[in-house]
Amino acid sequence: MRRISAQYIFTQAGKPLKRGIVTVADDGTVINVEDTGGDLRESAGVEFYSGIIIPGLVNCHSHLELSHMRGLIPCGGGLNGFVSSVRDRRGASPEAVIGAALRADMEMYEEGVTACGDISNNSLTVTIKRESAIRYFTFVEVFGLDPAVAETRMNDALKVVAEMGAAQLPGQITPHALYSVSEPLSVMIREQLHPDSVISLHFLESDDERKMTRHHAEAVMELSGLASHLLLVHNTVITRDEAVRVASAGNTWFCLCPSSNMYISGKMPPAAMLREVTDRIVAGTDSLASSGHLSMITELRLLQESAPGIPLEEIIKWGTLNGARFLKMDSTLGSIEPGKRPGLLLVEPVDLENMRLLPESRVRRLV
């Protein structure tokens, strides 16, 4: 058993506790959270840290199987150029893909990630996910504009889902994007959805995407009606009217990946506007093909810098409790509460006077 304290504890179950104390069991289960009112008297056995303590981070959007492309795709080429570059480099050997994915999994864990929503197009990462300390939910992504290959694409995806299931890993068929799926394939995808499904969709990442997809907001509304949770990833060029419309479904979540958006198109997602529309916001790192790191705390810092009016507590929530809620893992993860095993991370240094992350802010696992 350990008793741990810091200048502030962001429990995500209430307001940050000044010099509170978290008691955790040897297996990481939170036993008690004590509000000292800021008056932490000397007490034997209390570990005290100078930064802030937060729950383990939840990365809602990654592509482990693209990790071997780290540093290979030039930045600033726009979405079309990026997609073409990824397609041209998918021919790497299984050994190269698996080796890079394993290193990426370890990097995410070291960066404080406790759970991850990962996009997969094949089963190469099954063993990594089964043995990882990170809890994964896999979105088995399907795409293809040629109607003639729709059945083949779906059968391939169903095999991946079956392999994930055999490894006791949750997985769900999901479309890549509205613009990348033929009508026959779209029908097949919808047939795989049920009221408990958690699905993902790359959405409004560029202005070109809006031109390629007519009535995209209505398409999202229809898709959301077939699932429990729908994650709209990127939203880089989404307008307020579009955000209001798709948020009105009540089960749509907005995932922001600022590093990737800046790398590909030089644009930041409209975090401040989305926050005015909904509280269902989460964050992700995207892949190492479009970012040089897998640091969730860096993603949260970039969002803070782009929307300085949003309190740090709320932005931390996007990367912890909200992510756990979207993935339906909040019974054990996402907040520091008795009975949960969220992991405890120390974030330092932090501007405690203004409650701001700093460019040099990093995470360290305590539990």
C-alpha positions in Angstrom: 0.0 0.0 0.0 1.2 3.5 -0.8 0.1 7.0 0.2 0.8 9.6 -2.5 0.5 13.3 -2.5 1.4 16.3 -4.8 0.8 20.0 -5.0 -2.5 19.2 -6.8 -4.4 16.0 -7.5 -6.7 16.1 -10.6 -9.0 13.3 -9.6 -11.6 14.0 -12.4 -14.2 13.1 -9.7 -14.4 16.6 -8.4 -12.3 19.8 -8.2 -8.5 19.4 -8.0 -7.3 18.7 -4.5 -4.5 20.8 -3.1 -2.0 18.5 -1.4 -4.6 15.7 -1.2 -3.6 12.1 -0.5 -4.3 9.1 -2.6 -4.0 5.7 -1.0 -3.5 2.8 -3.4 -3.2 -0.9 -3.0 -0.3 -2.9 -4.2 -2.3 -3.8 -7.4 -2.9 -0.2 -8.1 -6.5 -0.1 -6.9 -7.4 3.3 -5.3 -8.4 2.7 -1.7 -9.0 6.2 -0.5 -8.8 9.8 -1.7 -8.3 12.4 1.1 -9.0 16.1 0.8 -6.6 17.7 3.2 -7.8 21.2 2.4 -4.2 22.0 1.4 -2.9 21.4 4.9 -0.7 18.4 4.4 1.0 17.8 7.7 4.1 15.7 8.0 3.0 12.1 7.9 5.1 9.0 7.9 4.9 7.1 4.6 3.4 9.8 2.4 5.2 10.3 -0.9 5.1 14.0 -1.9 5.7 15.3 -5.4 6.0 18.9 -6.6 3.9 18.7 -9.7 0.3 17.5 -10.3 -1.1 13.9 -10.2 -3.6 12.9 -12.9 -5.2 9.5 -13.8 -3.6 7.4 -16.6 -4.1 8.9 -20.0 -6.5 7.5 -22.7 -5.4 7.8 -26.3 -8.6 7.5 -28.4 -6.9 7.5 -31.8 -3.8 5.7 -32.9 -2.5 3.5 -35.7 0.0 1.1 -34.3 0.5 -0.7 -37.6 1.7 2.5 -39.2 4.5 3.0 -36.7 7.2 1.8 -39.2 6.5 4.9 -41.2 8.0 7.2 -38.5 9.9 10.1 -40.2 9.2 8.7 -43.7 6.4 11.0 -44.9 7.3 14.7 -45.4 5.1 17.2 -43.4 2.9 19.8 -45.1 1.8 17.7 -48.0 -1.9 17.9 -47.2 -4.3 15.0 -46.7 -4.3 13.7 -50.2 -0.6 13.6 -50.3 -0.4 12.0 -46.9 -2.9 9.3 -47.8 -1.0 8.5 -51.0 2.3 8.3 -49.1 0.8 5.9 -46.6 -0.7 3.7 -49.3 2.7 3.6 -51.1 4.5 2.4 -47.9 2.1 -0.3 -46.7 4.2 -2.9 -48.4 6.7 -3.2 -45.5 7.5 -6.7 -44.2 5.5 -8.1 -41.3 8.6 -8.2 -39.2 9.2 -4.4 -39.7 5.6 -3.6 -39.0 5.5 -5.7 -35.8 8.8 -4.5 -34.5 7.9 -0.8 -34.9 4.4 -1.4 -33.5 5.9 -3.1 -30.4 8.2 -0.1 -29.8 5.3 2.3 -30.3 3.2 0.3 -27.7 6.1 0.6 -25.2 6.5 4.3 -26.0 2.8 5.0 -25.3 3.0 3.1 -22.0 6.0 5.1 -20.9 4.1 8.3 -21.9 1.4 7.3 -19.4 -1.2 5.8 -21.7 -3.4 3.2 -19.9 -6.0 2.7 -22.7 -6.0 3.2 -26.4 -8.5 3.1 -29.3 -6.4 1.8 -32.2 -7.2 1.6 -35.9 -6.2 -1.7 -37.5 -6.4 -2.9 -41.1 -4.9 -6.3 -40.4 -4.1 -8.6 -37.5 -0.3 -8.0 -37.2 -0.7 -6.2 -33.8 -2.9 -8.8 -32.1 -0.1 -10.4 -30.1 1.3 -7.0 -29.1 -2.1 -5.9 -27.8 -2.8 -9.1 -26.0 0.5 -8.9 -24.1 0.5 -5.1 -23.6 0.1 -3.3 -20.3 -2.2 -0.9 -22.2 -5.9 -1.8 -22.5 -6.8 -1.7 -26.2 -10.0 -1.3 -28.1 -9.5 -2.0 -31.9 -11.4 -0.3 -34.6 -11.1 -2.7 -37.5 -11.2 -0.2 -40.3 -12.7 -0.9 -43.7 -12.4 1.2 -46.9 -12.6 0.8 -50.6 -14.4 2.8 -53.4 -14.6 -0.1 -55.9 -18.0 -1.9 -55.4 -16.4 -5.0 -56.9 -14.1 -5.5 -53.9 -16.6 -4.7 -51.2 -17.3 -8.3 -50.2 -13.6 -9.1 -50.1 -12.8 -6.1 -48.0 -15.5 -7.0 -45.5 -14.5 -10.7 -45.3 -10.9 -9.6 -44.6 -12.0 -7.3 -41.9 -14.2 -9.9 -40.3 -11.2 -12.2 -40.1 -9.3 -9.6 -38.2 -12.3 -9.1 -35.8 -12.3 -12.9 -35.2 -8.6 -13.0 -34.5 -9.0 -10.1 -32.0 -11.9 -12.0 -30.4 -9.8 -15.2 -30.1 -7.2 -13.2 -28.2 -9.9 -11.8 -26.0 -9.4 -8.3 -27.4 -12.5 -6.1 -28.1 -12.8 -5.1 -31.7 -15.5 -3.5 -34.0 -15.9 -3.1 -37.7 -15.7 0.6 -38.5 -15.6 2.7 -41.7 -12.5 4.7 -42.5 -14.3 7.8 -43.7 -17.5 8.8 -45.5 -15.5 9.6 -48.7 -13.6 6.3 -48.8 -16.4 3.7 -48.7 -18.5 2.5 -51.6 -22.2 2.2 -51.2 -22.2 -1.7 -51.2 -19.4 -1.6 -48.6 -21.3 1.0 -46.5 -24.3 -1.3 -46.4 -22.1 -4.2 -45.3 -20.5 -2.1 -42.5 -23.9 -1.0 -41.2 -25.0 -4.6 -41.1 -22.2 -5.2 -38.6 -23.3 -2.5 -36.2 -25.6 -2.9 -33.2 -26.9 -0.7 -30.4 -23.8 -1.4 -28.2 -21.2 -0.7 -31.0 -18.4 1.7 -30.4 -17.2 3.0 -33.8 -14.8 5.5 -35.3 -14.8 7.8 -38.4 -12.2 10.1 -39.8 -14.2 13.3 -40.2 -13.7 16.7 -41.9 -9.9 16.5 -41.8 -9.6 18.8 -44.8 -11.6 21.1 -47.0 -11.1 18.5 -49.8 -13.0 16.0 -47.7 -16.0 18.3 -47.6 -16.0 18.5 -51.4 -15.8 14.7 -51.7 -18.8 14.0 -49.4 -22.2 15.5 -49.8 -24.6 15.7 -46.8 -21.8 14.6 -44.5 -23.6 15.8 -41.3 -26.7 13.9 -42.2 -24.6 10.8 -43.0 -23.1 11.1 -39.5 -26.5 11.4 -37.9 -27.7 8.2 -39.7 -24.5 6.3 -38.7 -24.8 7.5 -35.0 -28.3 6.0 -34.9 -26.8 2.5 -35.5 -24.3 2.6 -32.7 -23.8 3.4 -29.0 -20.8 5.7 -29.4 -19.4 7.3 -32.6 -16.0 8.9 -32.6 -15.4 11.7 -35.1 -11.7 12.0 -35.5 -9.8 15.2 -36.4 -12.6 17.7 -37.2 -9.9 20.0 -38.4 -12.2 22.1 -40.6 -15.6 21.5 -39.0 -17.8 24.5 -38.7 -20.0 25.5 -35.8 -23.2 24.6 -37.6 -21.8 21.2 -38.5 -20.6 20.6 -35.0 -24.0 21.6 -33.5 -25.8 19.3 -35.9 -23.7 16.2 -35.4 -23.4 16.8 -31.6 -27.2 16.8 -31.4 -27.2 13.1 -31.9 -26.1 12.8 -28.3 -23.7 9.9 -28.7 -21.1 11.6 -31.0 -17.6 12.3 -29.6 -15.0 14.6 -31.1 -11.4 13.4 -31.1 -8.7 16.0 -31.5 -5.1 15.1 -32.7 -3.4 18.5 -33.0 0.1 17.3 -33.8 -1.1 15.2 -36.7 -3.2 18.0 -38.1 -0.3 20.4 -37.9 2.0 17.9 -39.5 -0.3 17.1 -42.4 -2.0 20.4 -43.2 -0.6 23.0 -40.8 -4.0 23.6 -39.2 -5.2 23.2 -35.6 -8.6 21.8 -34.8 -11.1 24.3 -33.4 -11.0 23.2 -29.8 -12.5 26.3 -28.3 -15.5 26.3 -30.6 -16.1 22.6 -30.1 -15.9 23.0 -26.3 -18.7 25.6 -26.6 -20.9 23.1 -28.5 -20.2 19.9 -26.5 -18.4 18.4 -23.6 -17.9 15.1 -25.4 -14.3 15.9 -26.5 -11.4 13.4 -26.3 -7.8 13.4 -27.7 -5.5 11.1 -29.6 -1.9 11.0 -31.0 -2.7 9.6 -34.4 0.1 7.5 -35.9 3.9 8.0 -36.0 3.5 8.4 -39.7 2.0 11.8 -39.1 3.7 12.8 -35.8 7.1 12.4 -34.3 5.8 11.3 -30.9 3.1 9.4 -29.0 2.9 11.8 -26.1 -0.6 12.5 -25.0 0.5 15.3 -22.6 2.0 17.1 -25.6 -1.3 16.8 -27.5 -3.1 18.3 -24.4 -0.5 21.1 -24.2 -1.0 22.0 -27.8 -4.8 22.1 -27.3 -4.3 24.3 -24.2 -2.1 26.7 -26.3 -4.6 26.9 -29.1 -7.5 27.6 -26.6 -6.0 29.3 -23.6 -9.3 30.1 -22.1 -10.1 26.4 -21.3 -9.1 25.4 -17.8 -6.3 22.8 -17.5 -8.6 20.6 -15.4 -11.0 20.4 -18.4 -8.3 19.7 -20.9 -6.9 16.9 -18.7 -10.4 15.5 -18.6 -10.4 15.2 -22.4 -7.3 13.0 -22.1 -8.5 10.9 -19.2 -12.1 10.5 -18.1 -13.7 11.5 -21.4 -11.6 9.0 -23.2 -12.4 6.2 -20.8 -16.1 7.1 -21.1 -16.0 7.0 -24.9 -14.3 3.5 -24.8 -16.7 2.4 -22.1 -13.8 1.7 -19.7 -14.7 4.3 -17.1 -15.7 1.7 -14.5 -12.0 1.1 -13.9 -10.1 3.9 -15.7 -10.3 7.7 -16.2 -10.6 9.1 -12.7 -9.0 8.7 -9.3 -11.8 7.2 -7.2 -11.9 4.3 -4.7 -12.3 1.0 -6.4 -10.8 2.1 -9.7 -7.4 1.2 -11.1 -6.7 4.3 -13.3 -2.9 4.5 -12.8 -1.4 7.6 -11.3 0.8 9.9 -13.4 3.0 12.8 -12.2 3.1 15.8 -14.5 6.0 18.2 -14.0 7.0 20.9 -14.3 3.7 22.7 -14.3 2.9 26.5 -14.0 1.0 26.0 -10.7 0.2 29.7 -10.3 -1.6 29.9 -13.6 -2.4 26.2 -13.9 -0.8 25.7 -17.2 1.2 23.0 -18.8 4.7 24.1 -20.0 6.6 23.1 -23.2 8.8 21.0 -21.0 6.0 19.3 -19.1 6.3 15.5 -19.0 4.6 12.6 -17.4 6.1 9.9 -15.1 4.3 6.9 -13.9 3.9 6.6 -10.2 1.4 3.7 -10.3 
